[in-house]
Amino acid sequence: MDSQGDLRKRFKEVRKEASSTRSSLYHLTNKCNLRCKGCWFFEKEFDKSSDELNDLLTLEARIQDEAERGVNAPLLIGGEPALFLDRISLFRKYMPKVSISTNGLKKVPYEGFEDVTIAISVFGGGPLDDELRAIGPTGKKFTGLLDKVMENYKHDDRAGFVYAVTYDGMPYIEETVKKIEGNGNRLLFNYYSDYGTDDCFKPEYEQRLLDLLLELKENTLKLLQATHTILKH
């Protein structure tokens, strides 16, 4: 457990970093190698209503303009940004703090992209992740998506998983958390209503879900403390 002094130091470091960070979000492409259920981009047909900037010279000029107005922390989304490494490289050329939001199926290679931050989506966990995400552009389903993604980013210090949890996925959360932890990656949680519904107000479900996540956090902290004690002795 961090002491108050450690927390204060970390807070000051984060605040200092934030003060010099100016972020902006960019849709890098309309194309994607998956058709996840609930993906607003395709379900709302934004891929058909927006034009994709394919010309690299024009894109580079746009990126330069953004850098000159002070943007230094772009968040690249899609579609699937990992399909266009040349476009990511242009952002890296002019901006030092590039973040990529990805489904993880296509790996962003380490060489040439050492300093990027990679946020990988997980929906539901366990078999629910395949049910919701393992769908190709033609609608063909497959299995083992999370295992493939974890293989791509095993012990990759750039990568963190953004795990969208739901009440329906509670039976799979602990198992999925342990797999990601054992893979050597960071983990963040976010929360939505159940997939395929608009009903997000279920306080009794939310509390049970929150209790489980807090219990997992507490168990992880205890494990880290025990490991630290063993290493000291």
C-alpha positions in Angstrom: 0.0 0.0 0.0 1.4 3.4 -0.9 2.1 5.8 1.9 0.6 9.3 1.9 4.0 10.7 0.9 4.2 8.3 -2.1 0.7 9.3 -3.2 1.5 13.0 -2.9 4.7 12.5 -5.0 2.8 10.6 -7.7 0.1 13.2 -7.8 2.6 16.0 -8.3 4.3 14.1 -11.1 1.0 13.5 -12.8 0.0 17.1 -12.5 3.3 18.3 -13.9 2.9 15.9 -16.8 -0.6 17.0 -17.4 0.3 20.7 -17.4 2.5 20.2 -20.5 0.1 17.9 -22.3 -2.3 19.0 -25.0 -4.3 16.2 -26.4 -6.7 15.8 -29.4 -8.5 12.8 -30.9 -8.1 11.8 -34.5 -10.0 9.2 -36.6 -7.1 7.7 -38.5 -9.2 5.4 -40.8 -12.7 4.3 -41.6 -11.5 0.7 -42.1 -11.5 -2.1 -39.4 -10.7 -5.8 -39.3 -13.5 -6.5 -36.8 -17.2 -5.7 -36.5 -17.7 -5.7 -32.8 -21.3 -5.7 -31.5 -22.3 -2.3 -30.3 -19.5 -0.4 -32.2 -21.1 3.0 -32.7 -18.8 3.8 -35.6 -20.2 1.1 -37.9 -23.7 0.8 -36.4 -24.3 4.5 -37.0 -22.6 4.2 -40.4 -20.0 6.9 -39.7 -17.7 4.9 -42.1 -20.1 5.8 -44.9 -20.7 9.4 -44.0 -17.1 10.5 -43.5 -14.3 10.8 -46.0 -11.0 9.1 -45.2 -7.8 11.1 -45.7 -5.6 8.7 -47.7 -3.0 11.0 -49.2 0.0 10.9 -47.0 1.4 14.3 -48.1 -1.9 16.0 -47.2 -2.2 14.1 -44.0 1.4 15.1 -43.0 0.5 18.8 -43.7 -2.5 18.5 -41.4 -0.5 16.9 -38.7 2.1 19.6 -38.9 -0.6 22.2 -38.5 -2.0 20.5 -35.4 1.5 20.2 -33.9 2.1 23.9 -34.6 -1.1 24.8 -32.7 0.3 23.0 -29.7 -1.1 19.4 -29.8 1.5 17.0 -28.6 -0.6 14.0 -27.4 -2.8 12.6 -30.2 -5.2 9.8 -29.5 -5.6 7.7 -32.7 -8.8 5.8 -33.2 -10.7 4.4 -36.1 -11.8 2.1 -37.5 -8.6 0.3 -36.6 -5.4 2.5 -36.5 -3.0 -0.5 -36.5 -4.0 -1.2 -40.2 -2.1 2.0 -41.2 1.3 2.1 -39.6 2.6 4.7 -42.1 -0.1 7.2 -40.8 0.9 6.5 -37.2 4.5 7.1 -38.1 3.6 10.6 -39.3 2.0 11.5 -36.0 5.1 10.2 -34.2 7.3 12.4 -36.4 5.6 15.6 -35.1 4.1 14.7 -31.7 5.9 13.0 -28.8 3.0 11.4 -26.9 1.1 9.2 -29.4 -1.7 6.9 -28.0 -3.4 4.3 -30.1 -6.8 2.7 -29.4 -6.9 -0.7 -31.0 -8.7 -4.0 -30.9 -5.3 -5.7 -30.8 -5.8 -8.2 -33.6 -3.1 -6.7 -35.7 0.1 -6.0 -33.7 1.7 -2.6 -33.7 5.4 -3.6 -34.0 7.8 -2.6 -31.3 10.6 -1.4 -33.6 9.9 2.1 -34.8 7.0 2.5 -32.3 8.8 2.1 -29.0 7.4 5.3 -27.4 3.6 4.9 -28.2 0.9 4.1 -25.7 -1.4 1.3 -26.8 -4.9 0.8 -25.3 -6.5 -2.5 -26.2 -10.2 -3.2 -25.9 -11.8 -6.2 -24.1 -15.5 -6.7 -24.0 -17.1 -8.7 -21.2 -14.2 -11.2 -20.8 -14.2 -15.0 -21.2 -16.4 -16.4 -24.0 -18.4 -13.2 -24.0 -15.4 -11.3 -25.5 -15.5 -13.6 -28.6 -19.3 -13.4 -28.8 -19.1 -9.6 -28.9 -15.9 -8.9 -30.8 -14.7 -11.9 -32.8 -16.6 -11.0 -35.9 -14.9 -10.3 -39.2 -15.9 -7.5 -41.7 -18.0 -10.0 -43.6 -19.9 -11.1 -40.5 -18.0 -14.3 -40.1 -17.4 -15.3 -36.5 -14.3 -16.9 -35.0 -12.9 -17.8 -31.6 -9.7 -17.1 -29.5 -9.5 -13.3 -30.1 -8.3 -12.4 -26.7 -5.7 -15.1 -26.7 -4.4 -13.9 -30.1 -4.3 -10.3 -28.8 -2.5 -11.3 -25.6 0.1 -13.2 -27.7 0.6 -10.0 -29.8 1.3 -7.9 -26.7 2.8 -10.3 -24.1 5.0 -8.4 -21.7 4.7 -5.3 -23.9 5.4 -2.3 -21.7 3.5 0.0 -24.2 0.2 -1.9 -23.9 -2.7 -1.8 -21.5 -6.0 -3.5 -21.7 -9.2 -1.4 -21.3 -11.7 -3.9 -20.0 -15.4 -3.0 -20.5 -17.2 -4.9 -17.7 -20.9 -5.7 -17.4 -23.0 -7.5 -14.9 -23.5 -10.4 -17.4 -19.8 -10.8 -17.6 -19.2 -11.1 -13.9 -18.5 -14.9 -14.0 -15.5 -14.2 -16.3 -13.9 -11.1 -14.7 -11.6 -12.7 -12.3 -10.3 -15.2 -14.8 -9.8 -12.5 -17.4 -8.0 -10.2 -15.0 -5.6 -13.0 -14.0 -4.8 -13.7 -17.7 -4.0 -10.1 -18.5 -2.0 -9.7 -15.3 0.0 -12.9 -16.1 0.5 -11.6 -19.6 2.5 -8.7 -18.1 0.1 -5.9 -19.1 -1.6 -3.0 -17.3 -5.4 -3.1 -16.9 -8.1 -0.4 -16.7 -11.8 -0.9 -16.3 -14.7 0.9 -17.8 -18.4 0.3 -17.5 -21.4 0.4 -19.8 -25.0 -0.9 -19.7 -25.5 -4.5 -20.8 -24.7 -5.0 -24.5 -27.7 -4.6 -26.8 -29.8 -2.7 -24.3 -30.3 0.9 -23.3 -31.0 0.2 -19.7 -28.1 1.4 -17.7 -29.8 2.1 -14.4 -29.5 -1.1 -12.3 -28.1 0.0 -9.0 -28.3 -3.4 -7.4 -26.3 -4.9 -10.2 -23.8 -2.1 -10.3 -23.1 -2.5 -6.6 -22.4 -6.2 -7.0 -20.1 -5.5 -9.9 -18.3 -2.8 -8.0 -17.8 -5.0 -5.0 -16.2 -7.7 -7.2 -13.8 -5.2 -8.8 -12.8 -3.8 -5.5 -12.2 -7.3 -4.1 -10.0 -8.1 -7.1 -8.0 -4.9 -6.5 -7.6 -5.7 -2.8 -6.4 -9.2 -3.5 -3.9 -7.9 -6.1 -2.5 -5.4 -3.6 -2.1 -8.2 -1.0 -0.3 -10.3 -3.5 2.1 -7.5 -4.4 2.8 -6.8 -0.7 3.5 -10.5 -0.1 5.8 -10.7 -3.1 7.7 -7.5 -2.0 8.2 -9.0 1.5 9.6 -12.2 0.1 12.0 -10.3 -2.2 13.2 -8.2 0.8 14.1 -11.4 2.8 
